[in-house]
Amino acid sequence: MSKKKVVFIAVMSAFLGSFLTVLLAGGLLRMTGIYGDDVLRFFGVMKFIQARYVNAPDTTRLIDGAIEGMVASLDDPHSVYMPPHMFEELRQHTEGSFGGIGVTMGFKDKTVKIISVLEGTPGEAAGLRAGDEILAVDGTPTGELQSEEVALRIRGEAGTDVTLRILRDGAETEYTITRDVIQVRSVRGVMVDGTTIGYIRIGSFAEHTGEEFTDEMNRLAGDGMTALIIDLRENPGGLITSCVAVAEQVVPAGTIVSVIDRDGDEEIYRSSLAERKYPIAVLIDENSASASEILAGALQDTKAGTIIGTTSYGKGSVQAILPLFHEDGLKLTIAKYVTPSGRSIDGKGITPDIVVERSPKDADDVQFEAAKKWLEEHPRL
């Protein structure tokens, strides 16, 4: 065989090998919904930036920005890329200890509102209230920030200051607040004076909420509790596993909640509670969201509790947390949930069995009084 033929065969073999590799790679990418031209655009832009940008870029930061852009393109306020500092803040918050001012927030229709102000925190001392709208954090409009960025900027090292511009009753006011370490016990219980009614307030569903609820239930039972008020007002939600741990103690045997992904696959959380022990009244308001709505919905659908207050927030989606490789993470909406009767409350909320509005002018907590009265009138299961 001549030398030219050998060279020709070698060149053609290399060409065919490359061509088949490209075809195979393109086929695999298309199977996963990624097209070759999209991959070329992505890497083409990255290489162009690396080669020609006036300052040598950091490749990791380019990838971080690309991931953040992908998540932002979903236009979902509950899905967000979290760089290392933000991911650490989220971890600390769910574990129950973090630096901040002691407020929880809701994000809806491009606005940021305070859902609750924790007792004994800098936010309470400064005079912040549930329902206040946060317009800016340290001069940066909240409309320019993702939801987790707002939370991150408000949290920070104890002893440092943060300035919030607040809209309340049509008037704007700036509050400069000194951060402190926020130690959060998410559950507290007391006996209602002069009655055998127990009262348990759940502020959020954090890592240890289920255990804390068990402790309070046992303590109140020892004090002679015969009926129970569960207060979920201004509860922004939290961990679905903690919510289920609470529900298992008050929802009768059967479905607590069904989590449904985009393919229609269902994950059902169930209670095995043999029998109900107490008549239950549940307090909710427009700031009761997510996991608190799961608990309220389960109690309402199974007729294990009477819901009192105002229509809840209406967040019926579930997020998963994915740790990444640089101590960063991704929070992504992966499913919707429905109550035991099959209701989706996303964007609708839970409608109370007994609607009781409250006003800042009320001298007493009219919703609490309504729950107390209902239990006094219905003392038995």
N, C-alpha and C positions, 0 to 999 in steps of 0.2 A: 504494500500500500504506500502511495506516495506521501511525502511530508505534507503537501497541501491538503490531501484528503484527511489526514490525521488531525491537522489544525482545524479544518472545516467541521469534522465530526465533534471535536472537543468544544468548539464554539457553539454549535447547534445544541449539543447536550446541555451546556451551561444555560443557553437561552431557554430551552424547553423546561429545564429544571426550575429556573426562576419563574417562568410563565406559569407552570403548574403550581408552584408555591404561592404565587400571587392569587391564582384562581381559588386554591384551597383556603387561603387566609380570608379572601373576600367572601367565600361561601360561609365560612364559620362566623365571620362578623355579621353577615346578613341573617344568619340563624338566630343571633342574639339581638337583632334589631339595629345593628350598627352597620352603616354603609361605608364602603371604602373611601368615597369622596369626603365624607364627614371626618374620617380618621386623618386623611391627607390635609384637610383644612386645619384641623386641630394642631397636628404636629408641625404643619407648615408654618402656622402663625407662631408657635412656640420657638421653632428654629430661627425664624426671621427676627423675632425679638432678641433671642440669645446672640444672634450674629450682628445685628445692626443697631440695637437700642443704644442711645448715646452713653448710658452708664451700664456697666456689666450687671445684668439682673441675677437675682438669687432664684435658681431653678425651683427650689422647694416653695418659695413664695408664689411663683407662677402657678404651680400645681394647686396650691391652697386656694388661690384666686379662681382657678378654673372650677374647682369643686364647689366653692361658695356660689359661683355664678350658676352652675347646674342646678343647685338646690333652690336658689332664688327664682329661677325660671319656672318653678312649679307653682309660684304664686300662692303658696300655702303658708300662712303665718305660723303654723305649728311645726313646720319642717325647716331645719336650719343647720348649717355647718358651724361647728364650734371649734375655734382655734384652742390651743392648750389652756390658756388662762380661763376662757369661757367654759371649757369642758370641766375644769377643776372646780369652778364655781358651782356648776350644776351638781357635781358629785357631792360637794360639801352641803349643798342645800337639801338634797334628798337624804343625807345622813343626819341632818338635824342641827348643824352648827355652822354658822358662816358670819362674815362681816358685812354689815349693811345697816339699814335704818328700820327694818321690821315691817315692811309692807309687801303684800302680794298684789299682782297686777293682772288685768285681763286685756287682751288685744283683740279688737273687733272693729271692722270697717275703718282700718287705718288710724284708729285712735287707741290711746293707752289710758286706761282708767284704773284707779286703785280699787281693788276688790275688798281687801281687808287690811286693818292696821293691828298688828299684834300688841297685846297689852304689855306695858312696861318697857317699851322700846323707844328709840329716838324719834321715830315717826309719830308715835302717839304724843310724846312730849312736845313736839313741834306743832301739833294741832292738825295733822293730816287726817282726812276722813275718807271712809269708803264712798265711792262715787266721784271723788276728785279726778279730774282729767290732767294728766301730765303732758304739758306742751313741749317742754325742753328739759334736758339734763346738762348742767354746766354749759348752758348756752347753745347746745346742739339740739335742733328741733327733733322731736321723736319721730316725725314723719320721714326723716332721712335715715332712720335706723331700723334694723330688724328687731324683732321682739326680744330675742336673747341679748342683743347688744344693749337695749335699754336696761334690762335687768343687770347686765354686767357693769354698766357705767354707774348704776346706783349703788351696787355692792362695792366693797373695797376694804382696805385696811382699816382696822379700828383706830379711831383718833383722827382720821382725815375727814374733810368736809365735802359735801356734795350739795349743789344748788339746783333746786327744782322750780320750774315755772308751772304754777298750778292754775287751772281754770275751775272756778266754783261759782255757781249761780250767776254766770255771765261776767264775772270779774276775775282778772288775772293778778296773781300774787306770787312773789318769789320767796322761797323758803331755803335758808342755808342750814343744813343739818349735819351734825357730827356723827359719823358712823360709830357703831359699837359691835362687839361680838354678839350675835343673836343666837341664843340657845333656845331651841324650840322643842317644847313638849307639846305634841299635837293634840293630846286628849286630856281633858280635865272633867271631873264629875263632882257633883254635890247633891245632897238631898234638898228638895224644895221645902222651905220653912213651913212648918205646921201641917205637912202632908207625908204620905209614904211614896211620893213620886220622886224618882231619881231623874237627874238632869245630867246629860253628858254632851259636852261641846267638843266637836272634832274640827280643828282649825285647818288641817290639811292631811293628806294621806302620805306620810313619810315612811321611812324604812321600818320604824318600830311602832307604827300606829296600831297594828293589830294586837301586839302585846300590851300596849298601854290601855287599849280599850278593854281587854280581858281583865287587867288589874282593876280598872274602875268599876266594871260590872261586878266583879267579885266583892269589892269593898262595899259598894252600894247595896248589894244583896245581903251582906252581913249587917247592914244598917236597917234592914227591914223593907227594902224597896218592893213595891207591888205594881208599879207602872213606870214607864220610862219616856222621857223626852230626849230625842237625839237632835241636836242643833247643828245643822249643816250650812247655816247662813254664812256668806262671805268665805266659803270654803272653795278654793280654786281647783281642787282635785289633787292629783299626784300619782302615786304608784298603784296600778290596777291590782297588783298582788296584795297590797295592804288593804285596799278596799274590799277585796274578796275575803281576807282574813277577818275583817269586821262583819261582813255580811253573813259569814258562816255561823255567827253567834246569834243572829236575829232573824234571818230569812229561813222559812221552813224548807224542808228537804225538796230539792228540785233545782231548776235553773236560776242562777243569779244574773248572769249576763252572757250573751253570745257575741263573740268577736268574729267578724266576717271580712276576709280579705278580698282583693279585687277579682280573684278567680271564683269566688263564691264558697271557698273552703271555710268551715266553721270551727272555732274553738269554743267549747262551752265550759264555763265555770259553774260548778254545782255546789249546793249546800247539802249536807247530810244531817242537818239539825232535826232530831227526832220529834221534838215538840216545842211550841212556843211557850215562853214563860210569862211574858208580860204584855199588856196592851201598850202600844207604842204610838207616839205622835212624833212626827218629823218636821222640823222647821227648815224651810228653804227660802231663798230670795233670788233676785236677778243676778247675784254674784256667786251662786252655787253652781259649780261647773265640773264637767268631766267625771272624775271618780265619785264625787259627791252625788252627781246625777245618777250614776250607776246604782248606788246604794238606795237612793230615794225611789228610783224607778222599780227596783226589785221589791222593795217593801210595799210599794203601791200596787204593783201588778199581782203580787201574791196575797194582797189584802192583809198583810202582816203589820201594816202601819198606816196611819192616816196622815196625809201630807198637808201641811198648813203653811201659809205665807203667800208668796208671789211666784210667778213663773220663773223657772231657773234659766241659766245662761244659754244652754243649748250647744254644748261642745260634745259631739258624739263620735269623736275619732280617737284612735289609739296610736301612740307614737312608740317607736323602738329606738333604743340608744345603741349606736354602733361605735365602739372604740376603734380608732385608726392607729397608724403606726408611729406617729410623732406626738403622742400624748394628746392628740386632738380627737374629735368625735363628730358623729352625725346623728341628729335627731330627725327621724323621718316618719311621717304618717304612713302606717302600713295597713290599717284596717278601720272599719267602722264598727260600732257596737250597737246592739239592739237589746231592749229590755226583755224579760221573760215572756211577755205577750207578743214579742216581735216588733215593738215600736222602735223606730229610729227617731232620736230626739235632736239630731244634729240640725242646728239652726232654728229649732222649735222650742226646746226646753221641756221641762216637766211642769204640767199644769197642776196646781194644788187641788186636793179634794175640797179644802176650805180656803177660799181666798181671803187673806187679811192684809190690807195695805198698811204700811207704817209711814209716819211722817216725822221729820226732825222736831216738829212741834209737840209730838206726843210726850206726855209726862211719864208714861209707863211704857214698857215693852209690850205693845198690844198683841203681837204675834205670840210671844211667850205666854201671855195671859190667856189667849185663845186655846193654846195647847193644854195648858193646865186645866182650864175649864172643861175641855173635851174629855180629858182623862178622868176628871172627877165625876163626869156624867156617864162615862163608860168604863167603870172600874174593873170589868171582867172581860176575858177573851170571848 
